[in-house]
Amino acid sequence: MYKTYYSLAKTPFSKDLRPEQAFQSTNYLEALNGLAYLQKTKGIGLLIGDSGVGKTFTLRSFTESLNPALYHVVYFPLSTGGVMDFYRGLAYGLGEEPKHRKVDLFRQIQQGIERMSSEQKITPVFILDEMHMAKDAFLNDLAILFNFQMDSTNPFILILAGLPHLKTRLNLNHHRPLSQRIIMRYHMQALTKEDTCAYIDHHLKLAGAKMPIFTPPALEAIALRSQGWPRVINTLTINCLLYGSQLKKEQIDEDIVRMAAEEGGM
């Protein structure tokens, strides 16, 4: 097992990583700053980025920073379900038993938000993930659903997250009412070569590494093969550790990275 061979105390790049253990890349910190701004102002925000760039982890870090006595988080990853399924999910998230008609569901969701905000002094935080999959009808309705007191107040936080082409969809004329109400936008990017190397070093140290396991050329090879996408970096690095331990390599070089990348189709 590579952990024993490389004297690691635990598995690196674990999914149960705590937010305070995260690698503090510029990209990650800027995204959190944007979400913190949205927290203060309330309203609608947009977080986009390619698959594997770290959107979900960033959203988890943000929600875990919120005081549960002041914020109620409703996380809803969208699928290809019907529009009514989305509304029922929002109603359930507010602790409501969903109504059957769309007009009643609208009223129920809005009243639930207002009641939570005014009576309980709790701000509902809606995180709608995979929004690039949302049907046009749902996007069109969001601007209406989250319009309170003739658009004079925002008793909620709504975060729309998804792949970059969500931004393109929102720029279309028929989605302009929703797009114009977005007050925070952030596009998460892949890590730079320097950040990729630092990211790997950070996670290996968290796992208990005492000595450098990868040679500098190996780290550069991972940065090149992964193109800076954290999820790909994680997979490729773990595969390198597996190969390195099997071949009894004290340090992993670029040849091991090449083998691991080719095996993984990277």
Contacts in CASP RR format, 6 or more apart in sequence:
PFRMAT RR
TARGET T0000
AUTHOR 0000-0000-0000
METHOD contacts of the structure
MODEL  1
MYKTYYSLAKTPFSKDLRPEQAFQSTNYLEALNGLAYLQKTKGIGLLIGD
SGVGKTFTLRSFTESLNPALYHVVYFPLSTGGVMDFYRGLAYGLGEEPKH
RKVDLFRQIQQGIERMSSEQKITPVFILDEMHMAKDAFLNDLAILFNFQM
DSTNPFILILAGLPHLKTRLNLNHHRPLSQRIIMRYHMQALTKEDTCAYI
DHHLKLAGAKMPIFTPPALEAIALRSQGWPRVINTLTINCLLYGSQLKKE
QIDEDIVRMAAEEGGM
1 245 0 8 1.000
2 8 0 8 1.000
2 241 0 8 1.000
2 242 0 8 1.000
2 244 0 8 1.000
2 245 0 8 1.000
3 9 0 8 1.000
3 10 0 8 1.000
3 11 0 8 1.000
3 207 0 8 1.000
5 244 0 8 1.000
5 245 0 8 1.000
5 248 0 8 1.000
6 209 0 8 1.000
6 213 0 8 1.000
6 241 0 8 1.000
6 245 0 8 1.000
7 208 0 8 1.000
7 209 0 8 1.000
7 210 0 8 1.000
8 204 0 8 1.000
8 207 0 8 1.000
8 208 0 8 1.000
8 209 0 8 1.000
9 207 0 8 1.000
9 208 0 8 1.000
10 206 0 8 1.000
10 207 0 8 1.000
10 208 0 8 1.000
11 207 0 8 1.000
12 203 0 8 1.000
12 204 0 8 1.000
12 206 0 8 1.000
12 207 0 8 1.000
12 209 0 8 1.000
12 237 0 8 1.000
12 238 0 8 1.000
12 241 0 8 1.000
13 203 0 8 1.000
13 233 0 8 1.000
13 234 0 8 1.000
13 237 0 8 1.000
13 238 0 8 1.000
17 57 0 8 1.000
17 206 0 8 1.000
19 60 0 8 1.000
19 61 0 8 1.000
19 64 0 8 1.000
19 65 0 8 1.000
21 206 0 8 1.000
22 28 0 8 1.000
22 57 0 8 1.000
22 61 0 8 1.000
23 195 0 8 1.000
23 198 0 8 1.000
23 199 0 8 1.000
23 202 0 8 1.000
23 203 0 8 1.000
25 191 0 8 1.000
25 195 0 8 1.000
25 199 0 8 1.000
26 195 0 8 1.000
27 188 0 8 1.000
27 189 0 8 1.000
27 191 0 8 1.000
27 195 0 8 1.000
28 54 0 8 1.000
28 58 0 8 1.000
30 186 0 8 1.000
31 47 0 8 1.000
31 58 0 8 1.000
31 186 0 8 1.000
31 188 0 8 1.000
32 58 0 8 1.000
32 61 0 8 1.000
32 62 0 8 1.000
34 184 0 8 1.000
34 186 0 8 1.000
35 47 0 8 1.000
35 58 0 8 1.000
35 59 0 8 1.000
35 62 0 8 1.000
35 159 0 8 1.000
35 184 0 8 1.000
35 186 0 8 1.000
36 62 0 8 1.000
37 184 0 8 1.000
38 45 0 8 1.000
38 157 0 8 1.000
38 159 0 8 1.000
38 183 0 8 1.000
38 184 0 8 1.000
39 62 0 8 1.000
39 66 0 8 1.000
39 157 0 8 1.000
41 154 0 8 1.000
41 183 0 8 1.000
41 184 0 8 1.000
42 123 0 8 1.000
42 154 0 8 1.000
42 155 0 8 1.000
42 156 0 8 1.000
42 157 0 8 1.000
43 146 0 8 1.000
43 154 0 8 1.000
43 156 0 8 1.000
43 157 0 8 1.000
43 158 0 8 1.000
43 181 0 8 1.000
43 183 0 8 1.000
44 146 0 8 1.000
44 154 0 8 1.000
44 158 0 8 1.000
44 159 0 8 1.000
44 160 0 8 1.000
44 178 0 8 1.000
44 181 0 8 1.000
44 182 0 8 1.000
44 183 0 8 1.000
44 184 0 8 1.000
45 157 0 8 1.000
45 158 0 8 1.000
45 159 0 8 1.000
45 160 0 8 1.000
45 182 0 8 1.000
45 183 0 8 1.000
45 184 0 8 1.000
45 185 0 8 1.000
46 159 0 8 1.000
46 160 0 8 1.000
46 161 0 8 1.000
46 166 0 8 1.000
46 167 0 8 1.000
46 170 0 8 1.000
46 182 0 8 1.000
46 184 0 8 1.000
46 185 0 8 1.000
46 186 0 8 1.000
47 55 0 8 1.000
47 58 0 8 1.000
47 59 0 8 1.000
47 159 0 8 1.000
47 160 0 8 1.000
47 161 0 8 1.000
47 162 0 8 1.000
47 186 0 8 1.000
47 188 0 8 1.000
48 55 0 8 1.000
48 161 0 8 1.000
48 162 0 8 1.000
48 163 0 8 1.000
48 164 0 8 1.000
48 166 0 8 1.000
48 167 0 8 1.000
48 185 0 8 1.000
48 186 0 8 1.000
48 187 0 8 1.000
48 188 0 8 1.000
49 55 0 8 1.000
49 162 0 8 1.000
49 163 0 8 1.000
49 164 0 8 1.000
49 187 0 8 1.000
49 188 0 8 1.000
49 189 0 8 1.000
50 163 0 8 1.000
50 164 0 8 1.000
50 190 0 8 1.000
50 229 0 8 1.000
51 163 0 8 1.000
51 231 0 8 1.000
52 229 0 8 1.000
52 230 0 8 1.000
52 231 0 8 1.000
52 232 0 8 1.000
53 188 0 8 1.000
53 189 0 8 1.000
53 190 0 8 1.000
53 229 0 8 1.000
53 230 0 8 1.000
53 231 0 8 1.000
54 188 0 8 1.000
54 230 0 8 1.000
54 231 0 8 1.000
55 129 0 8 1.000
55 161 0 8 1.000
55 162 0 8 1.000
55 188 0 8 1.000
56 129 0 8 1.000
56 161 0 8 1.000
58 188 0 8 1.000
59 75 0 8 1.000
59 127 0 8 1.000
59 129 0 8 1.000
59 159 0 8 1.000
59 161 0 8 1.000
63 73 0 8 1.000
63 75 0 8 1.000
63 125 0 8 1.000
63 127 0 8 1.000
66 73 0 8 1.000
66 125 0 8 1.000
69 122 0 8 1.000
70 121 0 8 1.000
70 122 0 8 1.000
70 123 0 8 1.000
71 122 0 8 1.000
71 123 0 8 1.000
71 124 0 8 1.000
71 125 0 8 1.000
71 157 0 8 1.000
72 94 0 8 1.000
72 116 0 8 1.000
72 122 0 8 1.000
72 123 0 8 1.000
72 124 0 8 1.000
72 125 0 8 1.000
73 125 0 8 1.000
73 127 0 8 1.000
74 90 0 8 1.000
74 93 0 8 1.000
74 94 0 8 1.000
74 124 0 8 1.000
74 125 0 8 1.000
74 126 0 8 1.000
74 127 0 8 1.000
75 127 0 8 1.000
75 129 0 8 1.000
76 86 0 8 1.000
76 89 0 8 1.000
76 90 0 8 1.000
76 93 0 8 1.000
76 126 0 8 1.000
76 127 0 8 1.000
76 128 0 8 1.000
76 129 0 8 1.000
77 129 0 8 1.000
77 130 0 8 1.000
78 86 0 8 1.000
78 128 0 8 1.000
78 129 0 8 1.000
78 130 0 8 1.000
78 131 0 8 1.000
78 133 0 8 1.000
78 134 0 8 1.000
79 130 0 8 1.000
79 133 0 8 1.000
80 133 0 8 1.000
82 135 0 8 1.000
83 102 0 8 1.000
83 135 0 8 1.000
83 137 0 8 1.000
83 138 0 8 1.000
83 141 0 8 1.000
84 102 0 8 1.000
84 105 0 8 1.000
86 134 0 8 1.000
86 138 0 8 1.000
87 98 0 8 1.000
87 102 0 8 1.000
87 105 0 8 1.000
87 106 0 8 1.000
87 109 0 8 1.000
87 145 0 8 1.000
88 98 0 8 1.000
88 105 0 8 1.000
89 98 0 8 1.000
90 109 0 8 1.000
90 126 0 8 1.000
91 97 0 8 1.000
91 98 0 8 1.000
91 99 0 8 1.000
91 105 0 8 1.000
91 108 0 8 1.000
91 109 0 8 1.000
92 98 0 8 1.000
94 109 0 8 1.000
94 112 0 8 1.000
94 113 0 8 1.000
94 116 0 8 1.000
94 124 0 8 1.000
96 108 0 8 1.000
96 109 0 8 1.000
96 112 0 8 1.000
98 105 0 8 1.000
98 108 0 8 1.000
99 105 0 8 1.000
99 107 0 8 1.000
99 108 0 8 1.000
106 144 0 8 1.000
106 145 0 8 1.000
109 145 0 8 1.000
110 145 0 8 1.000
110 148 0 8 1.000
112 124 0 8 1.000
113 124 0 8 1.000
113 148 0 8 1.000
113 155 0 8 1.000
113 156 0 8 1.000
114 148 0 8 1.000
114 155 0 8 1.000
116 122 0 8 1.000
116 123 0 8 1.000
116 124 0 8 1.000
116 155 0 8 1.000
117 123 0 8 1.000
117 124 0 8 1.000
117 155 0 8 1.000
117 156 0 8 1.000
118 155 0 8 1.000
123 155 0 8 1.000
123 156 0 8 1.000
123 157 0 8 1.000
124 155 0 8 1.000
124 156 0 8 1.000
124 157 0 8 1.000
125 156 0 8 1.000
125 157 0 8 1.000
125 159 0 8 1.000
126 156 0 8 1.000
126 157 0 8 1.000
126 158 0 8 1.000
126 159 0 8 1.000
127 159 0 8 1.000
127 161 0 8 1.000
128 134 0 8 1.000
128 158 0 8 1.000
128 159 0 8 1.000
128 160 0 8 1.000
128 161 0 8 1.000
129 161 0 8 1.000
129 162 0 8 1.000
130 161 0 8 1.000
130 162 0 8 1.000
131 139 0 8 1.000
131 160 0 8 1.000
131 161 0 8 1.000
131 162 0 8 1.000
131 166 0 8 1.000
132 162 0 8 1.000
132 163 0 8 1.000
132 165 0 8 1.000
132 166 0 8 1.000
132 169 0 8 1.000
136 174 0 8 1.000
136 175 0 8 1.000
139 169 0 8 1.000
139 170 0 8 1.000
139 175 0 8 1.000
139 178 0 8 1.000
140 174 0 8 1.000
140 175 0 8 1.000
140 177 0 8 1.000
140 178 0 8 1.000
142 158 0 8 1.000
142 160 0 8 1.000
142 178 0 8 1.000
143 177 0 8 1.000
143 178 0 8 1.000
143 181 0 8 1.000
146 154 0 8 1.000
146 156 0 8 1.000
146 158 0 8 1.000
146 181 0 8 1.000
148 154 0 8 1.000
148 155 0 8 1.000
148 156 0 8 1.000
151 181 0 8 1.000
160 166 0 8 1.000
160 182 0 8 1.000
164 187 0 8 1.000
167 185 0 8 1.000
167 187 0 8 1.000
169 175 0 8 1.000
170 178 0 8 1.000
170 179 0 8 1.000
170 182 0 8 1.000
171 179 0 8 1.000
190 227 0 8 1.000
190 228 0 8 1.000
190 229 0 8 1.000
191 199 0 8 1.000
191 223 0 8 1.000
191 228 0 8 1.000
191 229 0 8 1.000
191 230 0 8 1.000
191 233 0 8 1.000
192 228 0 8 1.000
193 220 0 8 1.000
193 223 0 8 1.000
193 224 0 8 1.000
193 228 0 8 1.000
195 228 0 8 1.000
196 219 0 8 1.000
196 222 0 8 1.000
196 223 0 8 1.000
196 226 0 8 1.000
196 228 0 8 1.000
196 233 0 8 1.000
197 216 0 8 1.000
197 219 0 8 1.000
197 220 0 8 1.000
197 223 0 8 1.000
199 230 0 8 1.000
199 233 0 8 1.000
200 214 0 8 1.000
200 219 0 8 1.000
200 222 0 8 1.000
200 233 0 8 1.000
200 237 0 8 1.000
201 212 0 8 1.000
201 219 0 8 1.000
203 234 0 8 1.000
203 237 0 8 1.000
204 213 0 8 1.000
204 214 0 8 1.000
212 251 0 8 1.000
213 241 0 8 1.000
213 251 0 8 1.000
213 252 0 8 1.000
214 222 0 8 1.000
214 237 0 8 1.000
214 240 0 8 1.000
214 251 0 8 1.000
214 252 0 8 1.000
215 251 0 8 1.000
215 252 0 8 1.000
215 253 0 8 1.000
215 254 0 8 1.000
217 253 0 8 1.000
217 254 0 8 1.000
218 240 0 8 1.000
218 251 0 8 1.000
218 252 0 8 1.000
218 253 0 8 1.000
218 254 0 8 1.000
218 256 0 8 1.000
218 257 0 8 1.000
220 254 0 8 1.000
221 254 0 8 1.000
221 257 0 8 1.000
221 258 0 8 1.000
221 261 0 8 1.000
222 233 0 8 1.000
222 236 0 8 1.000
222 237 0 8 1.000
222 240 0 8 1.000
222 257 0 8 1.000
223 233 0 8 1.000
225 232 0 8 1.000
225 236 0 8 1.000
225 257 0 8 1.000
225 261 0 8 1.000
225 266 0 8 1.000
226 232 0 8 1.000
226 233 0 8 1.000
226 236 0 8 1.000
226 266 0 8 1.000
232 266 0 8 1.000
235 264 0 8 1.000
236 257 0 8 1.000
236 260 0 8 1.000
236 261 0 8 1.000
236 264 0 8 1.000
236 266 0 8 1.000
239 260 0 8 1.000
239 261 0 8 1.000
239 263 0 8 1.000
239 264 0 8 1.000
240 252 0 8 1.000
240 256 0 8 1.000
240 257 0 8 1.000
240 260 0 8 1.000
241 252 0 8 1.000
242 260 0 8 1.000
243 249 0 8 1.000
243 252 0 8 1.000
243 256 0 8 1.000
243 259 0 8 1.000
243 260 0 8 1.000
243 263 0 8 1.000
244 252 0 8 1.000
244 256 0 8 1.000
247 256 0 8 1.000
249 256 0 8 1.000
END
